[in-house]
């Protein structure tokens, strides 16, 4: 068995692994973009091998752009992957691909570049739903999957191949133990554990930071640039339990796209009872008019309030316009996730602008979380993914010492033989 690192290894973004058995059968896991907007090169994509077959199964762990938005590019280049995903991932992924295409089109108009795919390529994705009971066969591959607690429909995978059925590979996808909506994921035992390692080395709680900062909302407007689906709704769940925000009419103003995302989360049967109750509470606050949903930046009221906008890096639309408004009002912009190079959000942070700040929100595991998962999974080897190479290699050394198992931190283009 060979594992080719096509992207998302030793770096953030463009997550893509290719598993290739000795009989030549291939299986790909994720195919995303790196959200980097450099002149003439809007985005980076997986580095694919020249001998990739025309057709192969492709598993998607979840719906975020860095895991799905390069799938239509495969189709544009003539490949015909059979795409397997949870029903929620299949529902949401085309929208993420279209959003990425709009971002690319804007970047091309500003500084050139080439369009990676078209709407027709997005529509041509061949979807196959993962079964609800969590187990299936895909050609020579045996697959199990379960909840990864990262976003609606997010999955971990457990794989084995017919030519070596006793050897199993666990792939975590992006995961966290710190969700306020999901219970912590439970990974099954495996021989090789490929795990997200992109969280901080600290176990600090983003929830407490959010509550502290938002308690000052009466002093100035606060903007949260957020992804359409993900920590956006988790943050709304936290805000729905804060009397400072729930007791003041108009204290929270959200992009309607983010509010609609509450219904997406509520479709997921894996969320906890408490998580479901807080999401419903947030939804009721908007329905009652206590909180405000807007579709245009000009509808955002001026003055102190918490504002949420659907673009995590201020790259376009309501998010970009809201950013300008908040800066003009001496407000504060809080970036809670990864800010990719070349984006307006990253430029603002790198400039040291006094009105921008990082507010890390944990949707990935810390090194302590990975260590605990390794103790439960008991693998003979691990591969760390979705984190910069220097950090991954430092974590690998620490984990080898603590867990007594071999830990690899490869780079894009590396092939591991197992």
N, C-alpha and C positions, 0 to 999 in steps of 0.2 A: 504494500500500500504506500502511495506517495501523496504528500500534501503540498500543493503549490500555493505559495502566498502571493495572490494577485493584487491585494490591496488591503488597507486597514491593519497592516502588521508593522509595528514600529512607527505608527503614525495615526492621526485622527482622520476619519473619512474614508470613502471609497472601499468599504469593507467587502472583501471577496476572497473566499477560499475555494480551491478546486481539489477534490479528492479523486484520485485515480488508482484503481485496482490493477493488479498484475494482468488481468484478462482484458484490460483496455477500457473497461466501463468507467465513466466519469460521473461525478455528482458535484454540483456547485452549491455553495452556501453564501447567500447574499450577493448583491451586485449594485454597489452604491457609488455616489459621487463624493469627491472632496470639494467642499463649498469654498473654493478659492477663486477670486475674480481678479486675475492679473491681465494686463493689456494684451489683447489678442488671444488669450487662453482662458475663457470662462469655465472654470472647473477642471478637476483632474479625474480620470476614470481608471478602472482596473486595468492592470497590465496583463493581457491574456496571452497564453501560449499559442504558437503558430499551428500546433497540431490539435487544437480544440475541435472536437467533432461538431458537425452542423446541429445535431439535436442531442440534448442531455437534460436530466432533471435538475431543477434549480429550487432550492429551499430558501424561503425568506423568513428570517427570525422576527422581523417586525417592519413597520411601515415608514420609518424615517428616511429622509433623502439619502443619508450616507449609507443606507443598506438596500434601497430599492431603485433610486432614480437613474441608475445606469442600465436597468433591465431593457427599456425600449431601445437603447443604443445597440444592444446585442442583436435585436431584430433588424435595426437599420443596417447592420453590417452583414446580414444574411443568416444569422443563427436562428434556430427555432427551439428555444428552451421550453420544457414543460414546467410551469411555475407552480410550486406547491406552497400553500400558505394557509394560515387561519382565515376564517371567513371575514373577520374584521380587517386583517391586513389586506386581503384581496379587495375589500370595499374601499379602503382608504388609499392604497398605493397609487392608483391612477391619478388621484388629485395631487399627491406629492410630486409625481412626475410632471404634471402640468405646471405646478408652481415652479419647479426647477426650470422648466423650459421658458417660462416668463422671465425668470431671473437672468437666464442666459441671453435671451433676446434683448433685454435692456442693456446688458454688458456689451453685447455685440454692437448695438447702436452707438454706444459711447466710445468703444475703443477697439472694435473689430473682433474677429474670431469666426468660428464655424459652428453652425447649429448641430447638436449631436444626434437629434432625431426629430420626428414629426408627430403630430397628433395621431396620424394613421398607425405609427409604430406603437404608440401607447395602447390604442384600441386593439391592436393585434396580439397582445399578450395572451397566451393560452393558460388560463387559470385552472388549477385543480385544488379543491378544498381538502385540507387535512381533516381526517375523521375526528369526531367529537370524543371517541373513546381513547384517543391518544396513540394508536398503533396501526401500522399498515406496512405493505410491501411496495417498493418502487423498483421494478426490475429485480436485479440481484441484491438490492439494499433492503434491509429491515430497519424500520424507523419507528421510534417512539417520540412523543413530544409532550411538553407540559408548559405551565405558566411561568414566565420569567420576571413579572412584576415591573416591567420597564415602561410599557405603554399599552393601550388597548390592543388585544390580540397578540402580544409579544410572546414568543416561544423559546424554550430550549429544545435541543434535539439530541437523541441518543441513537447512534447508527452502528450497524455491523454489515458485513458483506458476505455473500454466500460462499466465497472461496476461503474465508477465514471467520466463520460464524462465532467463534469463541472470543474474538477480539472486538472490543467495543470502543467507540469514540463518542465522548460527550461534548456538545457544543453549546455553550451557555447562552449565546446571544448577549445583548446588553441586558444587565440585570442590576437589581438593588435590593437591599434589605431594609431600606429606609423609606419605603413608600407609605404615605398616609392613607392610601386607598386599597392597596393590595396586601395580602399576607406575603411573607418572605417565600421565595421559591425553594423547592426541595429537589435537588439534582440527584439522579440515580447513580449508583456506582458504575464506573467505567475504567477502562485501561488507560486511555489517553483523554485528558480533560483540556479542552480548548476554551479558555475563559477570558471574558472582558476584564481588563485590569486598568480601566481608565479613570477610576475614582481617585480622590486625594489620599494621601497617606494618613490623614487625620479622620477621626470619626465624628467631626463636628456636625451638628444638625442644621440644615438649611431652614427648617421650620422655625427654630428659635430666632435665627437671624432675620427672617422675614417678619416675624411678629415684632421684633424690636424696631426695625426700620419703619415698618408701616404704621407703628403707633405714633409716629411723628407726622402723619400725612396732613394734619391740619395746618402745618407750617408752610408747606410748599407742594406743588404737584409732583407726583412720583410716577415715572413711566417704567413699565415692565415690558420690554420687547420679548415676545414669546413664540414658540412654535405653535402651529395650528392645533395639534393634538399632542399631549404629553404632560410636561410639568405645568403647563397652563392651567389645566383643570385641577391638578393636585393643589396648586396655589389657591385656586378659587375655593377648594374644599377647606383649606386652612383659614382663609379669610372669612368664610361663612361661620366660623366658630369664634371670631374676634368681635366682642361687643363694640369696640371703637369704630368698626367698619359697618357692622350690621345695624347699629342704632342710629346712624346718620344717613338721611336720604341723600342720594347722589354721591356718597363717599367713594363708590367704586364705579368706574366707567370702563366697559370692556368692548373691544372689537366684537361685533356680532358673530363673527366666525368662531371665536374662542368660546362664546356662550353656546353656540350650536354644538360644540365639541362635547359638552356635558352629556348630550343624548347619546353620543358615540360611546363614551365611557360606560354609561348605564346599560348598554347592550352586552357588556362583558360579564359573563356569569362568574368569572374568577375574582371579582373584587369582593372585599370583605363587607359584612353587614354594616359596620360602622362607616366604612368608606362610601357605601351606597347612600347612607343617610346624609352624610355631609354634602355629597354631590347634589342630592335632591334639594337640600336646604339652599345651596347656592342657586340652583335653577329657580326655586320659588322666589328668591330675592329679586331676580330679574323680572320674573312674571308679575310680581306685585308692583313693580316700578320703584322699589326702594333702591335698587341698583339699576344702572342704565346701560343698555346695549346700543352701540352705534355702528353704522356702516360707512360713514365718511368722517374724515378728520375734522372737517368744519363743524361737525355736530358735537365735538368734544367740548364741554363747558370749560371756561377758564377758571383758574383758581385752584386752591388745594384740593386734591383728590388723588386716588390711585387709578392709573390708567393702564390698561392692558392692550397691546397691539400685536397683531398676528404677523410678525416677521422678526425672528430672534436676533437679527443682525442689522436692523434699520435699513435694509437694502431697498425696500420698495413700498409703495402703497401707503396705507394708513399709518403704518409704523414709521416710515420716513418722515411723513408730515407731522405726526404727533411728536417725534423727536425734536423737530425744529420748533414746534410750539412750546414744548416743555423747557427747552434751552432758553428761549426768549423770555419765559416767565421766571427764570432763575430756579427752575425745578431740578430734579435729580433723575437720572436714568440708571436703572439697575440691570445689569446683564447677568443672567443666572446660569447660562450655559456656555458652551464653547463658542468663541468668536473667531471665525476663520480669517486668515490674512487677506487683505485687499477689500474687505467689507467695511462699510461706514462705521459699524459698531466697533470693530477692531481698531480702526484708525482713531476713533474717539478715545478708546481706552489707552492705546499706545501713546497718545499725545499728552496723557496725564491730565486731561481736562477735569477741572474741579467738580463739574456737574455729572460726571460719569463714575460708576463704581461697579465692582464685581460683587455679586451676591450668589456664591456657589450653592446650587440646589442639587442634592444628591440623587441622581438617577443611575449611578454606576457604583460598583463595589470599591471599598477601600482595600488596602492590602490585608487588613485584619479580616474583612469579609471573605476575601479570596482564601486566606489561610483556613478559616472555619469551613468553607465549602470543600476545600481539599481534604480536610479531616473526615468529612462526611462521605465524600465520593471515593476516597482511597485510590487514586490513580497511580499507576507506575510511572507516568510522566505527564507533564503539563506544558501547554503552549499559551503564552500571554499575548493578547491581541488588543487592538483599539487603544493604544497608548504610545506616546513618543518613544523612540528606540532607547535613548539613554535612561529614561525612567523605567522602561520595561526591563532592561538588563539589571538595573539596580534592584528592582523588585524580585527578579528571578533569583538573584544571589541570596536575598533575604529569605525567600520562600524555600529555597533548597536547604538552607541551614535550619529553618524552623520545621519544615514538613518532612525532610528526609527523602524527598523524591526529586527526580531530574526535572528541571524547569527550563524551557527554551524561550528565548526572546528573539525570534528571527526578524528579517527585514523583507520588504517587498522584493519579489523575484527569487527568494530562497525556496528550495524544495527540500522537504524533510521525508526521509524514508523510514517507515515504521514496521 
